[in-house]
Amino acid sequence: MKLFKKNMQLVLVFFLVFALNDNVCYASAVEEKLLSNILKDYNRKARPVQKETDVVDILMDIALPQLMKVDEKEEVITTNVWVRQYWNDPRFSWNKTEYEEISQIIINQRKLGYRTLFY
Ligand SMILES: *[C@@H]1O[C@H](CO)[C@@H](O)[C@H](O)[C@H]1NC(C)=O
């Protein structure tokens, strides 16, 4: 994607992690420091942009992790469906040389206070 190629020195993270539980252990002090620095001024109500005129591209997909029941007679299929949404949040960027080359972290969606945008 075009957005990923911008600014090779900085790393953008933009994850929505749906099923991760809260008891995540961060592997190192530097990762803790990184997390605390990027969340320090984070405001979940602000749009994830650097300039006011920037547009937020949201990619959506649907995953079908589980087929629960097929009722041939009634012609009904019961499934579990995940609606996943992806976007870049430039506020979650850092210079990886300052954080022992960490280029990616996973943040629990609940920690960020995101809700699902649409269905
Ligand atoms: C990243 O940090 C290193 C070390 O502080 C610095 O030399 C480099 O210029 C920084 N890169 C960017 C893109 O800010």
The ligand as a MOL file (V3000), in Angstrom:
LIG
                    3D

  0  0  0     0  0            999 V3000
M  V30 BEGIN CTAB
M  V30 COUNTS 14 14 0 0 0
M  V30 BEGIN ATOM
M  V30 1 C 16.0760 8.4270 14.3130 0
M  V30 2 O 16.8630 8.4860 15.4530 0
M  V30 3 C 18.2640 8.4980 15.1870 0
M  V30 4 C 18.9740 8.4410 16.5450 0
M  V30 5 O 18.4540 9.3620 17.4400 0
M  V30 6 C 18.6090 9.7510 14.3760 0
M  V30 7 O 19.9810 9.7350 14.0580 0
M  V30 8 C 17.7890 9.7480 13.0900 0
M  V30 9 O 18.0080 10.9520 12.3870 0
M  V30 10 C 16.3200 9.6180 13.4220 0
M  V30 11 N 15.5660 9.4850 12.1840 0
M  V30 12 C 14.4700 10.2090 11.9220 0
M  V30 13 C 13.7970 9.9320 10.6210 0
M  V30 14 O 14.0180 11.0340 12.6860 0
M  V30 END ATOM
M  V30 BEGIN BOND
M  V30 1 1 1 2
M  V30 2 1 1 10
M  V30 3 1 2 3
M  V30 4 1 3 4
M  V30 5 1 3 6
M  V30 6 1 4 5
M  V30 7 1 6 7
M  V30 8 1 6 8
M  V30 9 1 8 9
M  V30 10 1 8 10
M  V30 11 1 10 11
M  V30 12 1 11 12
M  V30 13 1 12 13
M  V30 14 2 12 14
M  V30 END BOND
M  V30 END CTAB
M  END
